[in-house]
Each structure stands twice: as structure tokens, then as C-alpha cells.
Amino acid sequence: MTSITTYSYRNREIFDLSILIEAIRFIVINLILALIFLFLALEEFDWATLSSKNRITDEIIDETSWNIKTLILKS
């Protein structure tokens, strides 16, 4: 083999520090997003279960001027 036909290359590590940092960054960002969507989904389930109960008899007393029921009755 002559020096013209040989291919010289530098041995490169598979796991560089920059690749490791990018992988950790990717995992952390996706974990944060997954937690946000998990809590949003749990909030939807919580709202659906609480709003479907017929036992809730909350009486709302609202004497403010911007109450939608009083605005409809006045006009």
C-alpha cells in the first residue's frame, strides 16, 4: 500500500462530552414537558369527576354589578 491509497483517520470516542450534555439536555426538557402534560391531564380528569357529581349543591351569591345573570335580567 502506498501512502496515496491509504485512508488516515483519527480515532474518535463514541461518547463525547458534548454528546452527553446534549442527551442530558434532551432528556431533562422532555421530562419537564411530560410532567406539565401529566398534570394537565390529571386536572382534566379531576374536573370531569368533580363536575359530574350531583351531590354538589354550592349556592353562589354574587351581588356585583358584573354578574352575568343580573346583566341579562337588566337589559
C-alpha positions as CSV (number, residue, x, y, z in Angstrom):
1,M,0.0,0.0,0.0
2,T,1.2,3.4,-0.9
3,S,0.5,6.5,1.1
4,I,-1.8,7.7,-1.6
5,T,-4.2,4.8,-1.3
6,T,-4.3,4.7,2.4
7,Y,-7.1,6.4,4.4
8,S,-6.0,8.1,7.5
9,Y,-8.4,9.0,10.2
10,R,-8.4,9.9,13.8
11,N,-9.9,7.6,16.4
12,R,-13.0,9.3,17.8
13,E,-14.6,8.4,21.0
14,I,-18.3,7.3,20.7
15,F,-19.4,9.3,23.7
16,D,-18.0,12.8,23.6
17,L,-18.8,15.3,26.4
18,S,-20.8,17.4,24.0
19,I,-23.0,14.4,23.0
20,L,-23.5,13.5,26.7
21,I,-24.6,17.1,27.5
22,E,-27.0,17.2,24.6
23,A,-28.5,13.9,25.6
24,I,-29.0,15.0,29.2
25,R,-30.5,18.3,28.0
26,F,-32.9,16.5,25.7
27,I,-34.0,14.1,28.5
28,V,-34.5,16.9,31.0
29,I,-36.5,19.1,28.6
30,N,-38.7,16.2,27.7
31,L,-39.2,15.2,31.3
32,I,-40.4,18.8,32.1
33,L,-42.8,18.7,29.2
34,A,-44.1,15.3,30.2
35,L,-44.7,16.4,33.8
36,I,-46.6,19.5,32.5
37,F,-48.8,17.4,30.3
38,L,-49.3,14.8,33.0
39,F,-50.6,17.5,35.4
40,L,-52.8,19.0,32.8
41,A,-54.3,15.6,32.1
42,L,-54.8,14.9,35.8
43,E,-56.6,18.3,36.1
44,E,-58.9,17.3,33.3
45,F,-59.8,14.0,35.0
46,D,-60.3,15.8,38.3
47,W,-62.5,18.4,36.8
48,A,-64.6,15.7,35.0
49,T,-65.1,13.6,38.1
50,L,-66.0,16.6,40.3
51,S,-68.3,18.2,37.9
52,S,-70.3,15.0,37.2
53,K,-71.3,14.7,40.9
54,N,-75.0,15.6,41.5
55,R,-74.4,16.0,45.3
56,I,-72.6,19.3,44.9
57,T,-75.1,22.0,46.0
58,D,-73.0,25.1,46.1
59,E,-75.0,28.2,46.1
60,I,-73.2,31.2,44.7
61,I,-74.2,34.6,46.0
62,D,-72.9,37.3,43.7
63,E,-74.3,40.8,44.1
64,T,-71.7,42.5,42.0
65,S,-72.5,44.7,39.0
66,W,-70.7,42.4,36.5
67,N,-72.7,39.3,37.4
68,I,-73.8,37.8,34.1
69,K,-77.2,36.8,35.4
70,T,-78.0,40.3,36.6
71,L,-76.8,41.8,33.4
72,I,-79.1,39.6,31.4
73,L,-82.1,40.5,33.6
74,K,-81.4,44.2,33.5
75,S,-81.3,44.5,29.7
